[in-house]
Amino acid sequence: MHDSQEILHHPAFLAIERKIALHLIEIHRKTPRLARLAASHRKWLLTQTLFAMHAGRDRSDPLSGLTASRLMQAAVEFDVASRNTAASFLAELVAYRFLRDVPDETPDRRVRRLETTDASEEAMFSWFLGHMACLDQLDGGNRAAVTQAKPDLFTLAQPHAATALIRDAAWKHPRESIGHFLWSDIGGLVLHDLISRLPDDAREHDRVVLDGVSPTEIATEFGISLTNLKRMFKKAEADKLLGWEKVRGRLWLSQIFIEDYFYWQAAKFAQLDQSIHWAAKQPAPST
């Protein structure tokens, strides 16, 4: 089991970051509407929270699990979003059939109980499995294979990790250099795209030049307006975190920009690693 500092400074971490970036982009391609709905950091936190609530449902208690009121309360309690923002997000997920109502078992008709659908569960499991495969690359472990063989581990580990991450300042509050991307809709996917292009020696230089970067293509790929995309880049350019060279398609990233992103990601990987180890130690569910 690795802590965030071990992961951050591991010689394979750059390769792992490229791998998970490409994996997350692939999830977007398979389920673009769902990926777009969770592509800002705020919505990512809400998504992980609602999945954790759903996984924690007690079949003997019809008021347990994911309810609209519980998610809205958690959003405010953990300072993730307002009640209105959480309610609007739930409405979008229901409208696009990533959540569904389960009204028949709830004795109090004022309580709106919800559950995840196959499409959202497959996407979340893929997200989790991709991270397990990356952690395995650090130490030759078998987290991904074991999770595939025993999906109950995912059901245990995901809520455990979500609870830890929403309390982890390093993850919840990304550094300012990358924060304006992450708090914007689709900004996380834009960062994944840039990180996926890093060369092997990216951590050895003050600036790293990426070739073939087209704002128009990125905007088209992720369904974002070119104006909004340029706005994200403009702030980072003003802060001298990245910039365009005279040759078309050549974008440089500063070491600070890259390492702040890696620092943020290392916090996530560490909590996921801790959670899968914790889940593996739990007693098997009774039959």
PAZAPA-4460 file (N, C-alpha, C; in steps of 0.05 Angstrom, whole numbers, plus 32768, in hexadecimal, padded with zeros to 4 digits):
% residues 287
    n_x    n_y    n_z   ca_x   ca_y   ca_z    c_x    c_y    c_z   seq   type   mol
   8011   7FE8   8000   8000   8000   8000   8012   8019   8000     1      M     A
   800B   802C   7FEF   801B   8044   7FEB   800E   805D   7FF6     2      H     A
   801D   8070   8001   8012   8089   8008   8016   809D   7FF1     3      D     A
   800B   80B4   7FF3   800B   80C7   7FDD   8027   80D0   7FD5     4      S     A
   8039   80D3   7FE8   8054   80DB   7FE2   8063   80C6   7FD3     5      Q     A
   805F   80AD   7FDB   806C   8097   7FCD   8063   8096   7FB0     6      E     A
   8049   8099   7FAC   803D   8098   7F91   8047   80B0   7F81     7      I     A
   8047   80C7   7F8D   804F   80DF   7F7E   806C   80DD   7F74     8      L     A
   807D   80D2   7F84   809A   80D1   7F7C   80A2   80B6   7F70     9      H     A
   808F   80A5   7F6B   8096   808B   7F5E   809F   8090   7F41    10      H     A
   80B4   8083   7F39   80BE   8087   7F1D   80A9   8080   7F07    11      P     A
   8096   806F   7F0E   8082   8067   7EFA   806A   8079   7EFA    12      A     A
   8069   808D   7F0B   8050   809C   7F0F   8049   80AC   7EF6    13      F     A
   805C   80B6   7EE7   8056   80C5   7ECF   8048   80B2   7EBB    14      L     A
   8053   809A   7EB7   8046   8087   7EA5   802A   807F   7EAE    15      A     A
   8027   807D   7EC8   800D   8076   7ED4   7FF9   808D   7ECE    16      I     A
   8002   80A5   7ED1   7FF1   80BC   7ECC   7FE8   80BE   7EAF    17      E     A
   7FFA   80B8   7E9D   7FF1   80B7   7E81   7FDD   80A0   7E7D    18      R     A
   7FE1   808A   7E8A   7FD0   8073   7E86   7FB4   8079   7E91    19      K     A
   7FB2   8084   7EA9   7F97   8089   7EB4   7F8A   80A0   7EA5    20      I     A
   7F99   80B3   7E9B   7F8D   80C9   7E8B   7F80   80BD   7E72    21      A     A
   7F8E   80AB   7E64   7F83   809F   7E4C   7F6A   808E   7E53    22      L     A
   7F6C   8080   7E6A   7F55   8070   7E73   7F3C   8081   7E78    23      H     A
   7F40   8098   7E84   7F29   80A9   7E8A   7F1E   80B6   7E71    24      L     A
   7F2F   80BC   7E5E   7F26   80C6   7E45   7F16   80B1   7E36    25      I     A
   7F1E   8098   7E38   7F10   8082   7E2C   7EF4   807E   7E38    26      E     A
   7EF2   8081   7E52   7ED8   8080   7E5F   7EC6   8096   7E54    27      I     A
   7ED1   80AE   7E50   7EC2   80C3   7E44   7EB8   80BC   7E28    28      H     A
   7EC9   80AF   7E18   7EC0   80A7   7DFD   7EAA   8093   7DFE    29      R     A
   7EAB   8080   7E11   7E96   806C   7E13   7E7C   8077   7E1E    30      K     A
   7E7E   8088   7E32   7E66   8094   7E3E   7E69   80B2   7E40    31      T     A
   7E69   80C0   7E2A   7E70   80DD   7E2A   7E5D   80EE   7E3B    32      P     A
   7E44   80E7   7E3B   7E31   80F7   7E4A   7E36   80F4   7E68    33      R     A
   7E3B   80DC   7E71   7E41   80D8   7E8E   7E5B   80E5   7E95    34      L     A
   7E70   80E2   7E84   7E8A   80EE   7E8A   7E88   810C   7E8B    35      A     A
   7E78   8118   7E7A   7E75   8135   7E7A   7E67   813E   7E94    36      R     A
   7E54   812E   7E9D   7E45   8136   7EB5   7E57   8136   7ECE    37      L     A
   7E6C   8126   7ECD   7E7E   8124   7EE4   7E9A   812F   7EDF    38      A     A
   7E9C   8140   7ECB   7EB6   8149   7EC2   7EC1   8162   7ED0    39      A     A
   7EB1   816E   7EE2   7EBC   8182   7EF3   7EC1   8176   7F0E    40      S     A
   7ED4   8181   7F1D   7EDB   8175   7F37   7EC4   8175   7F4A    41      H     A
   7EB4   8189   7F4A   7E9C   818A   7F5B   7E89   8173   7F56    42      R     A
   7E84   816E   7F3C   7E72   8159   7F35   7E7F   813D   7F39    43      K     A
   7E99   813C   7F37   7EA7   8123   7F3D   7EA3   811C   7F5B    44      W     A
   7EA5   8130   7F6C   7EA1   812B   7F89   7E85   8123   7F8E    45      L     A
   7E71   812F   7F81   7E56   8127   7F84   7E51   810B   7F7A    46      L     A
   7E5D   8104   7F63   7E5A   80E9   7F58   7E64   80D4   7F6A    47      T     A
   7E7D   80D8   7F75   7E88   80C4   7F87   7E77   80C1   7FA0    48      Q     A
   7E6D   80D8   7FAA   7E5C   80D7   7FC2   7E43   80C8   7FBE    49      T     A
   7E35   80CC   7FA7   7E1C   80BE   7FA3   7E20   80A0   7F9E    50      L     A
   7E37   8099   7F91   7E3D   807D   7F8E   7E42   8070   7FA9    51      F     A
   7E50   807E   7FBA   7E56   8074   7FD5   7E3C   8070   7FE5    52      A     A
   7E29   8082   7FE2   7E0F   8080   7FF0   7E00   8068   7FE5    53      M     A
   7E00   8065   7FCA   7DF2   804E   7FBE   7DFE   8034   7FC8    54      H     A
   7E18   8032   7FC9   7E25   8019   7FD1   7E20   8013   7FEE    55      A     A
   7E1A   8028   7FFE   7E15   8024   801B   7DF9   801E   8022    56      G     A
   7DE9   8018   800E   7DCC   8012   8013   7DC9   7FF9   8023    57      R     A
   7DB8   7FFA   8037   7DB1   7FE3   8048   7D95   7FDA   803F    58      D     A
   7D93   7FC2   8033   7D7A   7FB9   8028   7D64   7FB7   803D    59      R     A
   7D6C   7FB4   8056   7D57   7FB3   806B   7D4D   7FCF   8074    60      S     A
   7D5A   7FE4   806A   7D53   7FFF   8071   7D4C   800E   8057    61      D     A
   7D33   8012   8051   7D2B   801F   8038   7D34   803C   8036    62      P     A
   7D3B   8048   804C   7D44   8064   804C   7D62   8067   8049    63      L     A
   7D70   8051   8048   7D8D   8052   8045   7D95   8055   8027    64      S     A
   7DAE   8057   8022   7DB8   8059   8007   7DB6   8076   7FFC    65      G     A
   7DB3   8078   7FE2   7DB3   8092   7FD5   7D97   809E   7FD4    66      L     A
   7D94   80B5   7FE1   7D7B   80C4   7FDF   7D83   80E1   7FD7    67      T     A
   7D71   80EE   7FCB   7D76   810A   7FC2   7D7D   811B   7FDA    68      A     A
   7D6E   8118   7FEF   7D73   8129   8007   7D8E   8124   8014    69      S     A
   7D96   810A   8015   7DB0   8103   8020   7DC7   810F   8010    70      R     A
   7DC5   810D   7FF6   7DDB   8118   7FE5   7DDC   8136   7FE8    71      L     A
   7DC5   8144   7FE8   7DC6   8161   7FEB   7DD1   8169   8006    72      M     A
   7DCA   815A   801B   7DD5   815F   8035   7DF3   815C   8036    73      Q     A
   7DFD   8146   802A   7E1A   8140   8029   7E29   8155   8019    74      A     A
   7E1D   815E   8003   7E29   8173   7FF3   7E2F   818C   8003    75      A     A
   7E1B   8194   8013   7E1E   81AC   8024   7E31   81A6   803B    76      V     A
   7E2E   818F   8048   7E3E   8188   805F   7E5C   8188   8059    77      E     A
   7E63   817D   8042   7E7F   817B   803A   7E88   8192   8029    78      F     A
   7E77   81A6   8025   7E7E   81BE   8016   7E86   81B7   7FFA    79      D     A
   7E76   81A5   7FED   7E7B   819D   7FD2   7E6B   81AD   7FBE    80      V     A
   7E51   81B2   7FC6   7E3F   81C0   7FB4   7E27   81C9   7FC4    81      A     A
   7E18   81DC   7FB9   7DFF   81E4   7FC6   7DEA   81CF   7FC2    82      S     A
   7DD5   81D0   7FD2   7DBF   81BD   7FCF   7DB3   81BF   7FB3    83      R     A
   7DB0   81D7   7FA8   7DA5   81DA   7F8D   7DB7   81CD   7F78    84      N     A
   7DD1   81D1   7F7B   7DE3   81C5   7F67   7DE2   81A6   7F69    85      T     A
   7DE1   819B   7F81   7DDF   817E   7F84   7DC4   8174   7F78    86      A     A
   7DAF   8183   7F7D   7D95   817B   7F73   7D94   817B   7F54    87      A     A
   7DA0   8190   7F49   7DA1   8192   7F2B   7DB2   817B   7F1F    88      S     A
   7DC8   8175   7F2D   7DD9   815F   7F23   7DCA   8145   7F24    89      F     A
   7DBC   813F   7F39   7DAC   8127   7F3B   7D97   8126   7F24    90      L     A
   7D8A   813C   7F1F   7D76   813E   7F0A   7D82   8137   7EEF    91      A     A
   7D9A   8141   7EEA   7DA8   813A   7ED0   7DAE   811C   7ECE    92      E     A
   7DB8   8111   7EE4   7DBF   80F4   7EE4   7DA6   80E3   7EDF    93      L     A
   7D90   80EB   7EEB   7D77   80DC   7EE7   7D6D   80E0   7ECA    94      V     A
   7D6E   80F8   7EC0   7D65   80FE   7EA5   7D74   80ED   7E90    95      A     A
   7D8E   80EA   7E95   7D9E   80DB   7E82   7DA1   80BD   7E89    96      Y     A
   7D91   80B4   7E9C   7D8F   8098   7EA4   7DA9   808D   7EB0    97      R     A
   7DB7   809D   7EBF   7DCE   8093   7ECE   7DC6   808E   7EEB    98      F     A
   7DAF   8099   7EF3   7DA2   8093   7F0C   7D85   808E   7F06    99      L     A
   7D78   807F   7F18   7D5B   807B   7F15   7D4D   807C   7F30   100      R     A
   7D34   8083   7F30   7D24   8084   7F49   7D1D   8068   7F51   101      D     A
   7D1C   8064   7F6C   7D13   804B   7F77   7CFF   8052   7F8D   102      V     A
   7CE6   8059   7F85   7CD3   8064   7F99   7CC3   804F   7FA8   103      P     A
   7CC3   8036   7F9F   7CB0   8023   7FAA   7CB5   8019   7FC6   104      D     A
   7CCF   801A   7FCF   7CD6   800F   7FE9   7CD7   8024   7FFF   105      E     A
   7CD3   803D   7FF8   7CD7   8053   800B   7CBD   8059   8019   106      T     A
   7CBB   8055   8033   7CA2   805A   8041   7C9A   8078   8042   107      P     A
   7CAE   8089   8042   7CA9   80A6   8042   7CAB   80B0   8026   108      D     A
   7C94   80B8   801B   7C92   80C0   7FFF   7CA1   80DB   7FFA   109      R     A
   7CA8   80E8   800F   7CB8   8101   800B   7CD5   80FB   8005   110      R     A
   7CDE   80E2   800A   7CFA   80DA   8006   7CFD   80CF   7FE9   111      V     A
   7D0F   80DB   7FDB   7D14   80D1   7FBF   7D2D   80C0   7FC0   112      R     A
   7D28   80A6   7FBD   7D3F   8094   7FBD   7D47   808E   7FA0   113      R     A
   7D61   808C   7F9C   7D6C   8089   7F81   7D80   8072   7F81   114      L     A
   7D85   8067   7F6A   7D9A   8053   7F67   7DA8   8056   7F4C   115      E     A
   7DC1   804D   7F4B   7DD0   804F   7F33   7DC6   803A   7F1E   116      T     A
   7DCC   8040   7F05   7DC4   802E   7EEF   7DDC   801F   7EE5   117      T     A
   7DD7   800B   7ED4   7DED   7FFB   7EC9   7E02   800C   7EBB   118      D     A
   7DFA   8020   7EAC   7E0D   8031   7E9D   7E20   8040   7EB0   119      A     A
   7E15   804C   7EC5   7E26   805A   7ED8   7E37   8048   7EE8   120      S     A
   7E2D   8030   7EEF   7E3D   801D   7EFF   7E54   8013   7EEF   121      E     A
   7E4F   800D   7ED5   7E65   8004   7EC4   7E7B   8019   7EC1   122      E     A
   7E73   8032   7EBE   7E87   8047   7EBB   7E97   804B   7ED5   123      A     A
   7E89   804A   7EEC   7E98   804D   7F06   7EAA   8035   7F0B   124      M     A
   7EA1   801D   7F05   7EB2   8006   7F08   7ECB   8007   7EF6   125      F     A
   7EC7   8011   7EDE   7EDD   8014   7ECC   7EF1   8029   7ED6   126      S     A
   7EE6   803F   7EE1   7EF7   8053   7EED   7F08   8047   7F04   127      W     A
   7EFB   8038   7F15   7F09   802C   7F2C   7F1E   8018   7F23   128      F     A
   7F16   8007   7F10   7F28   7FF2   7F06   7F41   7FFE   7EF9   129      L     A
   7F3D   8014   7EEA   7F53   8021   7EDD   7F68   802B   7EF1   130      G     A
   7F5E   8035   7F08   7F70   803E   7F1D   7F7E   8027   7F2A   131      H     A
   7F70   8011   7F2D   7F7D   7FF9   7F39   7F94   7FEF   7F27   132      M     A
   7F8F   7FEF   7F0D   7FA4   7FE6   7EFA   7FBC   7FF8   7EFB   133      A     A
   7FB7   8012   7EFF   7FCE   8025   7F01   7FDD   8020   7F1B   134      C     A
   7FCF   801B   7F31   7FDD   8015   7F4A   7FED   7FFC   7F48   135      L     A
   7FE3   7FE8   7F3A   7FF2   7FCF   7F36   800C   7FD5   7F27   136      D     A
   800C   7FE9   7F16   8024   7FEF   7F07   803A   7FFA   7F19   137      Q     A
   8033   8004   7F31   8046   800E   7F44   8057   7FF8   7F50   138      L     A
   8049   7FE1   7F55   8056   7FCD   7F66   8052   7FB0   7F5C   139      D     A
   8047   7FAD   7F44   8042   7F92   7F3A   802B   7F84   7F49   140      G     A
   8019   7F93   7F54   8003   7F87   7F64   7FED   7F7C   7F52   141      G     A
   7FD8   7F72   7F5F   7FC2   7F65   7F51   7FA7   7F70   7F58   142      N     A
   7FA6   7F8A   7F5F   7F8E   7F97   7F67   7F78   7F95   7F52   143      R     A
   7F7F   7F9A   7F39   7F6B   7F9A   7F24   7F60   7F7E   7F1F   144      A     A
   7F71   7F6A   7F1F   7F68   7F4F   7F1A   7F56   7F45   7F31   145      A     A
   7F5D   7F4C   7F4A   7F4E   7F43   7F61   7F33   7F52   7F61   146      V     A
   7F33   7F6B   7F5A   7F19   7F7B   7F59   7F07   7F70   7F44   147      T     A
   7F12   7F68   7F2D   7F01   7F5D   7F18   7EF5   7F42   7F21   148      Q     A
   7F05   7F32   7F2F   7EFC   7F18   7F39   7EE8   7F1B   7F50   149      A     A
   7EEB   7F30   7F5F   7EDA   7F35   7F77   7ECF   7F51   7F76   150      K     A
   7EBB   7F56   7F66   7EB0   7F72   7F64   7EA6   7F7D   7F7E   151      P     A
   7EA0   7F6C   7F92   7E98   7F77   7FAC   7EAD   7F89   7FB8   152      D     A
   7EC6   7F84   7FB1   7EDC   7F95   7FBB   7ED8   7FB2   7FB1   153      L     A
   7ECF   7FB6   7F99   7EC9   7FD0   7F8F   7EB2   7FDD   7F9F   154      F     A
   7E9E   7FCE   7FA5   7E87   7FD8   7FB4   7E8F   7FE1   7FD0   155      T     A
   7EA3   7FD4   7FDB   7EAD   7FDC   7FF5   7EC1   7FF3   7FF3   156      L     A
   7ED3   7FF1   7FE0   7EE9   8005   7FDE   7EE0   8020   7FD4   157      A     A
   7ECE   8021   7FC1   7EC6   803B   7FB6   7EBB   804E   7FCB   158      Q     A
   7EA7   8046   7FDC   7E9E   8058   7FF0   7EB3   8060   8004   159      P     A
   7EC4   804D   800B   7EDA   8053   801E   7EED   8068   8012   160      H     A
   7EF4   8066   7FF9   7F05   8079   7FEC   7EF7   8094   7FE9   161      A     A
   7EDE   8094   7FE1   7ECF   80AD   7FDD   7ECD   80BD   7FF7   162      A     A
   7EC8   80AF   800D   7EC6   80BC   8027   7EE1   80C8   802E   163      T     A
   7EF7   80BA   8029   7F11   80C4   8030   7F19   80DC   801E   164      A     A
   7F13   80DA   8004   7F1B   80EF   7FF2   7F0C   8109   7FF6   165      L     A
   7EF3   8107   7FFE   7EE3   8120   8002   7EED   812F   801B   166      I     A
   7EFD   8120   802C   7F08   812D   8044   7F26   8133   8040   167      R     A
   7F31   812C   802A   7F4E   812F   8025   7F52   814A   8016   168      D     A
   7F5E   815D   8025   7F61   8178   8019   7F72   8178   8000   169      A     A
   7F85   8166   7FFE   7F96   8165   7FE6   7F87   815E   7FCD   170      A     A
   7F72   814D   7FD1   7F61   8146   7FBA   7F4A   8159   7FB6   171      W     A
   7F3D   815F   7FCC   7F24   8170   7FCA   7F2A   818C   7FC0   172      K     A
   7F41   8197   7FC8   7F48   81B2   7FC1   7F62   81B2   7FB0   173      H     A
   7F60   81AC   7F96   7F77   81AB   7F85   7F85   81C6   7F85   174      P     A
   7F9F   81C6   7F81   7FAF   81DF   7F81   7FA5   81F1   7F6B   175      R     A
   7FA9   820B   7F70   7F9E   8220   7F5E   7FA7   821D   7F41   176      E     A
   7FBF   8213   7F3D   7FCA   8210   7F22   7FB9   81FF   7F10   177      S     A
   7FAC   81EB   7F1C   7F9A   81D9   7F0C   7F7D   81DC   7F14   178      I     A
   7F78   81EA   7F2A   7F5D   81EC   7F34   7F49   81F8   7F21   179      G     A
   7F51   820D   7F12   7F3E   821A   7F01   7F36   8208   7EEA   180      H     A
   7F47   81F5   7EE2   7F3E   81E1   7ECF   7F2A   81CE   7EDC   181      F     A
   7F31   81C4   7EF4   7F21   81AF   7F00   7F05   81B8   7F09   182      L     A
   7F03   81D1   7F11   7EE9   81DA   7F1A   7ED7   81E2   7F03   183      W     A
   7EE2   81E2   7EEB   7ED3   81E8   7ED3   7EC7   81CF   7EC7   184      S     A
   7EB0   81D1   7EBA   7EA5   81BA   7EAC   7EB8   81B1   7E97   185      D     A
   7EBD   8197   7E96   7ECE   818A   7E82   7EEC   8190   7E87   186      I     A
   7EF3   81A1   7E9A   7F0F   81A8   7E9E   7F20   8190   7EA6   187      G     A
   7F14   817D   7EB5   7F24   8166   7EBC   7F2C   8156   7EA3   188      G     A
   7F1A   8153   7E90   7F21   8144   7E78   7F36   8153   7E68   189      L     A
   7F36   816D   7E68   7F4A   817D   7E5A   7F66   8177   7E66   190      V     A
   7F67   8176   7E81   7F80   8170   7E8E   7F89   8153   7E87   191      L     A
   7F76   8140   7E87   7F7E   8125   7E80   7F8A   8124   7E64   192      H     A
   7F7F   8133   7E52   7F89   8134   7E36   7FA6   813E   7E36   193      D     A
   7FAC   8154   7E45   7FC7   815F   7E45   7FDA   814B   7E52   194      L     A
   7FD2   813F   7E69   7FE4   812D   7E77   7FEA   8114   7E67   195      I     A
   7FD6   810B   7E57   7FDA   80F3   7E47   7FF0   80F7   7E32   196      S     A
   7FF7   8110   7E2C   800B   8117   7E17   8027   811A   7E22   197      R     A
   802B   8118   7E3C   8045   811E   7E48   805A   810A   7E3E   198      L     A
   8072   8114   7E38   8088   8101   7E30   8094   80F4   7E49   199      P     A
   80A4   80E0   7E45   80AF   80D0   7E5B   80C0   80E1   7E6E   200      D     A
   80CD   80F6   7E64   80DF   8106   7E74   80D2   8120   7E7E   201      D     A
   80B7   8120   7E80   80A9   8139   7E86   80B0   8144   7EA2   202      A     A
   80B7   8133   7EB4   80BD   813C   7ED0   80DA   8147   7ED3   203      R     A
   80E9   8146   7EBD   8105   814E   7EBE   810A   816A   7EB5   204      E     A
   80F5   8178   7EAC   80F9   8192   7E9F   80E7   81A7   7EAC   205      H     A
   80F0   81C0   7EAB   80DF   81D6   7EB5   80C7   81DB   7EA4   206      D     A
   80CA   81D5   7E8A   80B4   81D7   7E78   80B3   81BF   7E66   207      R     A
   809B   81B6   7E60   8098   819F   7E4E   8087   81A8   7E36   208      V     A
   8091   81A3   7E1E   8082   81AB   7E06   8073   8193   7DFB   209      V     A
   8059   8198   7DF6   8047   8184   7DEA   8042   818C   7DCD   210      L     A
   8044   8178   7DBC   803F   817E   7D9F   8022   8175   7D98   211      D     A
   8018   8181   7D83   7FFE   8179   7D78   7FE6   817F   7D89   212      G     A
   7FE8   8194   7D9A   7FD1   819B   7DAC   7FBF   81AF   7D9D   213      V     A
   7FA6   81A7   7D98   7F93   81B8   7D89   7F7C   81BE   7D9B   214      S     A
   7F78   81D7   7DA3   7F61   81DE   7DB3   7F47   81D7   7DA6   215      P     A
   7F46   81DA   7D8C   7F2D   81D3   7D7D   7F27   81B6   7D7F   216      T     A
   7F3B   81A5   7D7D   7F37   8188   7D7F   7F30   8180   7D9B   217      E     A
   7F3C   818C   7DAF   7F36   8186   7DCB   7F19   818E   7DD1   218      I     A
   7F11   81A5   7DC7   7EF5   81AF   7DCC   7EE1   819C   7DBF   219      A     A
   7EE7   8193   7DA7   7ED5   8180   7D99   7ED4   8165   7DA7   220      T     A
   7EEB   815C   7DAF   7EED   8141   7DBD   7EDC   8140   7DD6   221      E     A
   7EDD   8156   7DE6   7ECF   8155   7E00   7EB5   8165   7E00   222      F     A
   7EAD   816F   7DEA   7E93   817D   7DE8   7E92   8197   7DF8   223      G     A
   7EA7   81A6   7DF7   7EA9   81BF   7E05   7EAC   81D6   7DF0   224      I     A
   7EA2   81ED   7DF6   7EA5   8203   7DE3   7EC2   820C   7DE3   225      S     A
   7ECB   8214   7DCC   7EE6   821E   7DC9   7EEB   8236   7DDA   226      L     A
   7ED7   8247   7DDE   7ED9   825E   7DEE   7EDF   8257   7E0B   227      T     A
   7ED0   8243   7E16   7ED5   823B   7E32   7EF0   822E   7E35   228      N     A
   7EF8   821F   7E21   7F12   8212   7E22   7F29   8227   7E23   229      L     A
   7F27   823A   7E11   7F3B   824F   7E10   7F3C   825F   7E2A   230      K     A
   7F25   8262   7E37   7F24   8270   7E51   7F34   8260   7E66   231      R     A
   7F32   8246   7E66   7F42   8236   7E79   7F60   823A   7E74   232      M     A
   7F68   8238   7E5B   7F84   823B   7E54   7F8E   8258   7E5A   233      F     A
   7F7D   826B   7E55   7F86   8287   7E59   7F8F   828D   7E75   234      K     A
   7F80   8283   7E89   7F88   8288   7EA5   7FA3   827B   7EAB   235      K     A
   7FA6   8262   7EA1   7FBF   8254   7EA6   7FD6   8262   7E97   236      A     A
   7FD1   826D   7E80   7FE5   827C   7E72   7FED   8295   7E81   237      E     A
   7FD9   82A3   7E8C   7FDF   82BB   7E9B   7FF0   82B5   7EB4   238      A     A
   7FEC   829E   7EBF   7FFB   8296   7ED7   8016   8288   7ECF   239      D     A
   801C   8288   7EB5   8035   827C   7EAB   8038   825F   7EB2   240      K     A
   8022   8251   7EB2   8021   8234   7EB7   8023   8224   7E9D   241      L     A
   801B   8230   7E87   801C   8224   7E6D   801C   823A   7E58   242      L     A
   8022   8233   7E40   8022   8247   7E2B   8026   823B   7E0F   243      G     A
   801F   824A   7DFB   8021   8240   7DE0   803B   824B   7DD3   244      W     A
   8048   8239   7DC5   8060   8241   7DB6   8058   824B   7D9B   245      E     A
   806B   8257   7D8C   8064   8263   7D73   805C   824E   7D5E   246      K     A
   8067   8236   7D61   805F   8221   7D4E   8044   8216   7D56   247      V     A
   8032   8215   7D43   8016   820D   7D48   8015   81F1   7D55   248      R     A
   8005   81EF   7D69   8000   81D5   7D76   8014   81CE   7D8C   249      G     A
   8027   81DF   7D91   803C   81DA   7DA6   8034   81E9   7DBF   250      R     A
   802F   81DA   7DD4   8026   81E6   7DEE   803B   81DD   7E03   251      L     A
   8045   81F1   7E13   8057   81E9   7E29   8048   81E9   7E43   252      W     A
   804F   81D7   7E55   8044   81D5   7E70   805B   81D9   7E83   253      L     A
   8056   81E8   7E98   806B   81ED   7EAC   806D   81D5   7EBF   254      S     A
   8084   81D2   7ECC   8088   81BD   7EDF   8074   81C0   7EF6   255      Q     A
   806F   81D8   7EFE   805C   81DD   7F14   8040   81D2   7F0D   256      I     A
   8037   81D7   7EF5   801D   81CE   7EEC   801C   81AF   7EEC   257      F     A
   8030   81A3   7EE2   8031   8185   7EE1   8032   8179   7EFD   258      I     A
   8044   8183   7F0E   8048   8178   7F28   8030   817D   7F3B   259      E     A
   8023   8194   7F37   800A   8199   7F47   7FF4   8185   7F3F   260      D     A
   7FF3   817F   7F26   7FDF   816B   7F1D   7FE7   8150   7F28   261      Y     A
   8000   8148   7F28   8009   812E   7F32   8004   812D   7F50   262      F     A
   8009   8142   7F5E   8004   8143   7F7B   7FE7   813D   7F82   263      Y     A
   7FD6   814A   7F72   7FB9   8146   7F76   7FB1   8129   7F70   264      W     A
   7FBB   811E   7F5A   7FB5   8103   7F52   7FC0   80EE   7F66   265      Q     A
   7FD7   80F4   7F71   7FE3   80E1   7F84   7FD2   80DE   7F9D   266      A     A
   7FC4   80F3   7FA5   7FB2   80F1   7FBC   7F9B   80DE   7FB6   267      A     A
   7F91   80DF   7F9E   7F7B   80CC   7F96   7F85   80B0   7F95   268      K     A
   7F9C   80AB   7F89   7FA6   8090   7F87   7FAC   8084   7FA2   269      F     A
   7FB6   8094   7FB4   7FBD   808A   7FCF   7FA4   8082   7FDE   270      A     A
   7F8F   8092   7FDC   7F76   808A   7FEA   7F69   8072   7FDD   271      Q     A
   7F6B   806F   7FC3   7F60   8057   7FB6   7F70   803E   7FBE   272      L     A
   7F8A   8041   7FC0   7F9A   802B   7FC8   7F94   8022   7FE5   273      D     A
   7F91   8036   7FF6   7F8A   8030   8012   7F6F   8022   8013   274      Q     A
   7F5D   802B   8003   7F41   8021   8004   7F3F   8004   7FF9   275      S     A
   7F4E   7FFE   7FE4   7F4C   7FE2   7FDA   7F59   7FCF   7FED   276      I     A
   7F6E   7FD7   7FFB   7F7A   7FC6   800F   7F67   7FC3   8027   277      H     A
   7F5A   7FD8   802F   7F46   7FD7   8044   7F30   7FC4   803D   278      W     A
   7F26   7FC6   8024   7F0F   7FB5   801B   7F17   7F98   801B   279      A     A
   7F30   7F92   8013   7F39   7F76   8012   7F3A   7F69   802E   280      A     A
   7F3C   7F79   8042   7F3E   7F6E   805E   7F22   7F6B   806B   281      K     A
   7F0D   7F74   805E   7EF3   7F72   806A   7EE8   7F56   8067   282      Q     A
   7ED8   7F4D   807B   7ECD   7F31   8079   7EBA   7F2F   8062   283      P     A
   7EBA   7F17   8056   7EA8   7F12   803F   7E8B   7F15   8048   284      A     A
   7E7A   7F20   8036   7E5E   7F24   803D   7E50   7F09   8042   285      P     A
   7E3E   7F08   8056   7E30   7EEF   805C   7E1C   7EE9   8046   286      S     A
   7E18   7ED0   8041   7E05   7EC8   802B   7DEB   7EBE   8037   287      T     A
***
